[in-house]
Amino acid sequence: MRNQNKAINPGVSKHLRILREAGLLTISKDSQKHIYHLRAEPLVEIDNWLEPYRQVCSNRLDAIEQFLDEEE
């Protein structure tokens, strides 16, 4: 993430802090710059956890689609 204005909006700063505390961002410092890096690993864990639910929802949506097609 790059900020050309040197100052970060307080709302953005709060979001970056929350994402960092959640383990989704890391920070490296280069002189006076803070460089934010996205950590995708926690998102992969969430995606893996959601997979069974995604399958159930997909099956139910397919059943609804089939029902509606039969109604036409």
SEKOLGU-418279 format. One record per residue (C-alpha): residue number from 0; residue in three letters; chain; x negated, y negated, z. Coordinates in steps of 0.2 Angstrom, whole numbers, plus 5000, padded with zeros to 4 digits. Layout:
N
num,residuo,cadena,x,y,z
NUM,ALA,A,X,Y,Z .
...
END
This chain:
72
num,residuo,cadena,x,y,z
0,MET,A,5000,5000,5000 .
1,ARG,A,4993,4983,4995 .
2,ASN,A,4998,4967,5002 .
3,GLN,A,4992,4951,4992 .
4,ASN,A,4998,4939,5006 .
5,LYS,A,4986,4944,5019 .
6,ALA,A,5000,4944,5032 .
7,ILE,A,5012,4958,5034 .
8,ASN,A,5031,4955,5036 .
9,PRO,A,5035,4960,5054 .
10,GLY,A,5049,4972,5048 .
11,VAL,A,5036,4981,5037 .
12,SER,A,5024,4981,5051 .
13,LYS,A,5037,4990,5062 .
14,HIS,A,5041,5003,5049 .
15,LEU,A,5023,5006,5046 .
16,ARG,A,5020,5009,5064 .
17,ILE,A,5035,5021,5065 .
18,LEU,A,5029,5031,5050 .
19,ARG,A,5011,5031,5058 .
20,GLU,A,5018,5037,5075 .
21,ALA,A,5028,5051,5066 .
22,GLY,A,5012,5057,5058 .
23,LEU,A,5017,5052,5040 .
24,LEU,A,5004,5039,5038 .
25,THR,A,4985,5037,5042 .
26,ILE,A,4975,5021,5042 .
27,SER,A,4958,5018,5037 .
28,LYS,A,4949,5001,5040 .
29,ASP,A,4938,4992,5027 .
30,SER,A,4931,4976,5034 .
31,GLN,A,4947,4967,5039 .
32,LYS,A,4959,4977,5028 .
33,HIS,A,4970,4991,5034 .
34,ILE,A,4972,5004,5021 .
35,TYR,A,4988,5016,5023 .
36,HIS,A,4988,5033,5017 .
37,LEU,A,5003,5044,5015 .
38,ARG,A,5002,5062,5023 .
39,ALA,A,5013,5073,5013 .
40,GLU,A,5010,5089,5024 .
41,PRO,A,5024,5084,5037 .
42,LEU,A,5036,5081,5022 .
43,VAL,A,5032,5099,5015 .
44,GLU,A,5036,5106,5032 .
45,ILE,A,5053,5097,5032 .
46,ASP,A,5056,5103,5014 .
47,ASN,A,5053,5121,5020 .
48,TRP,A,5064,5119,5035 .
49,LEU,A,5078,5113,5023 .
50,GLU,A,5077,5126,5010 .
51,PRO,A,5090,5138,5018 .
52,TYR,A,5102,5124,5020 .
53,ARG,A,5099,5118,5002 .
54,GLN,A,5103,5136,4996 .
55,VAL,A,5120,5137,5006 .
56,CYS,A,5125,5120,4999 .
57,SER,A,5121,5124,4981 .
58,ASN,A,5131,5140,4982 .
59,ARG,A,5146,5131,4989 .
60,LEU,A,5145,5117,4976 .
61,ASP,A,5144,5131,4963 .
62,ALA,A,5160,5139,4970 .
63,ILE,A,5169,5122,4970 .
64,GLU,A,5163,5119,4952 .
65,GLN,A,5170,5136,4947 .
66,PHE,A,5186,5133,4955 .
67,LEU,A,5189,5116,4947 .
68,ASP,A,5184,5123,4930 .
69,GLU,A,5198,5137,4932 .
70,GLU,A,5210,5123,4937 .
71,GLU,A,5208,5114,4920 .
END
